[in-house]
Amino acid sequence: MTARSPAETALPVPHAGADPVGVAALLVGTAIVAWSGVLARFLDVGPLAGAAWRMGLAAPALAVWARALQRGRTSRPALAPAAGLLILAGLAFALDVGSFHISLTGTKVANATFIGNVAPILTVVGGALFFSEQPSWRVWLALALALAGAWVMAGMVAPTRVGYGDAFALSAAIAYASYLLIIKQLRVRLDAATATLWSAVVSAILLAGAAWLHGETMIPSSAFGWMIVALLGFVTHATGQGLTSVAMGRAPVSLIALVLLAQPPFSALIAWLVLGEAMTPLQIAGGGLILVAVVLSRPGGAPVQRAAPRGAPRR
């Protein structure tokens, strides 16, 4: 659902077993993903059409990744038994990316990115509600803080007066949390690459259909427009998500947590430099609450270990 502090000293030094390739993939991948909100602002197609291009152009790269991981295997993944979950995952991902693109037409990149960062907390809450998982009290406190932060970033107005951009940003977070919960169930039957590939294909089809029904402009009208959809699909999504997935299996968990946490501020910085979208004190305060909530929701005291491959961050 989209990084580093400018000073290298702000990053923790990886433990002795850290893989330099994993650390580099994490830093570069997260930095690339942080550009997605800014790039989406330059689309000359509708927001849903732009999201469809993003997912559709990323699919071939994801297919190459899935094919590479399957080399040497005697059997292919059984897609038929997982078809229902794949469709649900594709629907959730379509709602996530589509809502994020729509949110950018009605709010600042910083708001869309910070509010979208509520997704990891919502994922833990969803596990408690639907899969009998038992998160600690810290998660529930984190959820309250995150929602308060989103409200502050939205201007501290009555819920009925929240702007549609901020509302869609929160919808994107809910959709991405749902996607992660579905992917968790899919991983029992399919490997990560196959699940990611086919959920992306389904989401691209759904987004294209929604854009067409909505009467959006579907085809970029200029070379610059084509460049933007190509950058979103091949670079920010396929390359950025791919590098981050590599890092998830090779970089220390503590470093991954800090770098992914720094992505929203980095996106806000890019938006300020490129689009002139300066954050107000109220937005900074709300964004700070959300980051504190994400830190609070992480398990404390766990030993440092390697993270399993997974496709985050998403922006």
C-alpha positions in Angstrom: 0.0 0.0 0.0 4.7 3.2 -1.1 12.5 5.2 2.0 15.0 6.7 4.2 16.1 9.5 6.3 18.5 11.9 4.6 21.3 11.1 7.0 22.8 7.7 6.8 23.4 7.8 10.5 19.7 7.7 11.1 19.6 4.1 9.8 20.6 1.3 12.2 23.7 -0.7 11.3 22.7 -4.2 10.1 23.9 -7.0 12.2 27.0 -8.9 11.1 25.0 -11.3 9.0 23.2 -8.6 7.0 23.2 -9.1 3.2 24.4 -6.0 1.4 22.3 -6.9 -1.6 19.2 -7.1 0.5 19.9 -3.7 2.2 20.6 -2.1 -1.2 17.4 -3.6 -2.6 15.4 -2.3 0.4 16.7 1.3 0.1 16.4 1.5 -3.7 13.0 -0.3 -3.9 11.4 1.9 -1.2 12.8 5.1 -2.7 11.3 4.1 -6.1 7.9 3.2 -4.6 7.8 6.6 -2.8 7.6 8.3 -6.2 4.3 6.6 -7.2 2.0 9.3 -5.7 3.8 12.1 -7.5 3.9 10.3 -10.8 0.2 9.5 -10.6 -0.4 13.3 -10.5 0.9 13.6 -14.1 -1.4 11.0 -15.6 -3.3 12.2 -18.7 -5.8 9.3 -18.3 -8.4 8.8 -15.6 -7.4 7.6 -12.1 -8.8 4.1 -12.6 -7.4 3.8 -16.1 -4.0 4.9 -14.7 -4.3 2.2 -12.0 -5.2 -0.4 -14.7 -2.1 0.5 -16.8 0.0 0.4 -13.7 -1.1 -3.2 -12.8 -1.3 -4.4 -16.4 2.3 -3.2 -17.3 3.6 -4.7 -14.1 2.2 -8.1 -14.9 4.8 -9.2 -17.5 7.6 -8.4 -15.1 5.8 -10.3 -12.3 5.4 -13.2 -14.7 9.2 -13.3 -15.4 9.8 -13.3 -11.6 7.3 -16.2 -11.1 8.8 -18.2 -14.0 12.3 -17.7 -12.6 11.3 -19.0 -9.2 9.7 -22.1 -10.7 12.8 -23.3 -12.5 13.8 -26.7 -11.5 10.4 -27.5 -10.0 8.8 -30.7 -11.2 5.2 -29.4 -10.8 3.4 -26.2 -11.6 1.3 -24.4 -9.0 -2.4 -25.6 -9.0 -4.3 -22.4 -9.8 -7.8 -23.9 -10.0 -8.3 -24.7 -6.3 -7.1 -21.2 -5.4 -9.2 -19.4 -8.1 -11.7 -18.0 -5.7 -9.1 -16.5 -3.4 -7.1 -15.1 -6.3 -10.2 -13.3 -7.6 -10.8 -11.9 -4.1 -7.2 -10.8 -3.8 -7.4 -9.2 -7.2 -10.5 -7.3 -6.2 -9.0 -6.1 -3.0 -5.8 -5.0 -4.8 -7.9 -3.2 -7.5 -9.8 -1.4 -4.7 -6.6 -0.4 -3.1 -4.7 1.0 -6.1 -7.9 2.5 -7.6 -8.8 4.2 -4.3 -5.3 5.5 -3.9 -5.3 7.0 -7.4 -8.7 8.6 -6.9 -7.6 10.0 -3.5 -4.8 11.9 -5.3 -7.4 13.9 -7.2 -8.8 15.2 -3.9 -6.0 15.4 -1.4 -2.3 15.9 -1.1 0.2 13.2 -1.8 1.3 13.4 1.9 -2.3 12.8 3.1 -2.8 9.8 0.7 0.5 8.2 1.7 0.4 8.8 5.5 -3.3 7.7 5.8 -2.5 4.7 3.6 0.1 3.7 6.1 -2.6 2.7 8.5 -3.0 -0.6 6.5 -0.5 -2.7 8.5 -2.4 -1.9 11.7 -5.8 -2.7 10.0 -4.3 -6.0 8.9 -3.6 -7.1 12.5 -7.0 -6.0 13.5 -8.5 -8.0 10.6 -6.6 -11.0 11.8 -8.2 -10.7 15.2 -11.7 -10.2 13.8 -11.7 -12.9 11.1 -9.0 -15.4 12.0 -9.1 -15.6 15.8 -5.7 -14.1 16.2 -5.0 -12.3 19.4 -3.1 -9.0 19.1 -1.9 -7.3 22.2 -3.5 -4.2 23.7 -0.8 -2.1 21.9 -2.4 -2.9 18.5 -5.8 -1.5 19.6 -4.1 1.6 21.0 -2.2 1.9 17.7 -5.4 1.7 15.8 -7.0 4.5 17.8 -3.9 6.6 17.4 -3.7 5.9 13.6 -7.4 6.8 13.1 -6.9 10.0 15.2 -3.9 10.8 13.0 -5.9 10.3 9.8 -8.6 12.6 11.2 -6.1 15.3 12.1 -4.6 15.1 8.6 -8.1 15.4 7.2 -8.5 18.7 9.0 -10.2 17.6 12.2 -13.6 18.1 10.7 -16.8 16.1 11.3 -16.8 12.7 9.6 -19.5 13.8 7.3 -17.3 16.7 6.1 -14.1 14.7 5.5 -12.9 15.4 1.9 -13.4 12.6 -0.6 -9.6 12.4 -1.2 -8.9 11.6 2.4 -11.8 9.2 2.6 -10.5 7.3 -0.5 -7.0 7.2 1.1 -8.5 5.4 4.1 -10.5 3.1 1.8 -7.2 2.2 0.1 -5.7 1.3 3.5 -8.7 -0.9 4.3 -8.6 -2.6 0.9 -4.8 -3.2 1.2 -5.2 -4.7 4.6 -7.9 -7.0 3.2 -5.5 -7.9 0.3 -2.8 -8.9 2.8 -5.1 -11.1 4.8 -6.3 -12.9 1.6 -2.7 -13.3 0.4 -1.9 -14.9 3.8 -4.5 -17.5 3.1 -3.3 -17.9 -0.5 0.2 -18.6 0.6 -1.0 -21.9 2.0 -1.6 -23.0 -1.6 0.6 -20.9 -3.8 4.1 -19.3 -3.7 4.3 -15.5 -3.2 5.3 -14.8 -6.9 2.4 -16.8 -8.3 -0.1 -15.3 -5.9 1.1 -11.7 -6.6 1.1 -12.3 -10.4 -2.4 -13.6 -10.8 -3.9 -11.1 -8.3 -2.3 -8.3 -10.3 -3.7 -9.7 -13.5 -7.2 -9.9 -12.0 -6.9 -6.4 -10.6 -5.8 -5.0 -13.9 -8.8 -6.5 -15.7 -11.2 -5.2 -13.0 -9.7 -1.7 -13.0 -9.8 -1.5 -16.8 -13.5 -2.5 -16.8 -14.3 0.0 -14.0 -12.5 2.8 -15.9 -14.4 2.0 -19.1 -17.7 1.9 -17.3 -16.9 5.2 -15.6 -16.2 6.8 -19.0 -12.6 7.7 -18.2 -10.0 8.5 -20.8 -8.3 5.2 -21.3 -5.3 5.8 -23.7 -2.5 8.3 -23.0 -2.6 11.2 -25.4 1.1 12.1 -25.5 4.5 10.6 -25.3 4.8 12.1 -21.8 1.6 10.4 -20.8 2.9 7.0 -22.0 6.1 7.6 -20.1 4.2 8.2 -16.9 2.1 5.0 -17.2 5.3 3.1 -18.1 7.1 4.5 -15.1 4.2 3.6 -12.8 4.0 0.0 -14.2 7.5 -1.0 -14.9 9.5 1.1 -12.4 7.5 2.0 -9.3 5.3 -1.1 -9.2 7.3 -4.0 -10.8 10.8 -2.8 -10.0 10.1 -1.1 -6.7 7.9 -3.9 -5.4 10.3 -6.5 -6.8 13.3 -5.0 -5.0 11.4 -4.7 -1.8 10.3 -8.4 -2.1 14.0 -9.3 -2.4 14.8 -7.3 0.6 12.1 -8.9 2.7 14.0 -12.2 2.5 17.6 -10.8 2.9 17.6 -7.7 5.0 17.3 -7.5 8.9 13.7 -7.0 10.2 14.8 -4.0 12.2 16.1 -2.2 9.2 13.1 -3.1 7.1 10.8 -1.7 9.7 12.6 1.7 9.9 13.0 2.1 6.1 9.4 1.3 5.3 8.3 3.6 8.1 10.3 6.4 6.5 8.5 6.1 3.1 5.6 8.4 3.8 7.8 11.3 4.9 10.0 10.7 1.9 6.9 10.8 -0.4 5.8 14.0 1.3 9.3 15.5 0.7 9.2 14.6 -3.0 5.7 16.1 -3.3 6.9 19.3 -1.7 9.9 19.5 -4.0 8.2 18.5 -7.3 4.6 19.7 -6.8 5.0 22.4 -4.2 2.7 20.6 -1.7 4.0 21.8 1.6 2.5 20.1 4.7 0.7 22.2 7.2 1.5 21.9 11.0 -1.8 20.0 11.4 -0.8 17.5 8.7 2.6 17.1 10.2 1.1 16.4 13.6 -1.4 13.9 12.1 1.3 12.1 10.1 3.4 11.9 13.3 0.5 10.3 15.1 0.2 7.7 12.3 3.9 6.9 12.4 3.9 6.5 16.2 0.9 4.2 15.8 2.7 2.0 13.3 5.7 1.8 15.6 3.5 0.9 18.5 1.7 -1.8 16.6 5.0 -3.7 15.9 5.7 -6.7 18.1 8.2 -5.7 20.8 11.0 -7.7 22.2 11.1 -10.2 19.3 14.5 -11.5 18.2 15.8 -10.1 15.0 15.3 -12.5 12.2 14.9 -12.6 8.5 11.5 -11.5 7.1 9.6 -13.7 4.7 9.3 -12.4 1.2 6.3 -10.2 0.8 5.2 -7.3 -1.5 5.3 -4.2 0.6 5.4 -1.2 0.5 2.6 -0.7 -2.0 2.7 2.9 -3.0 
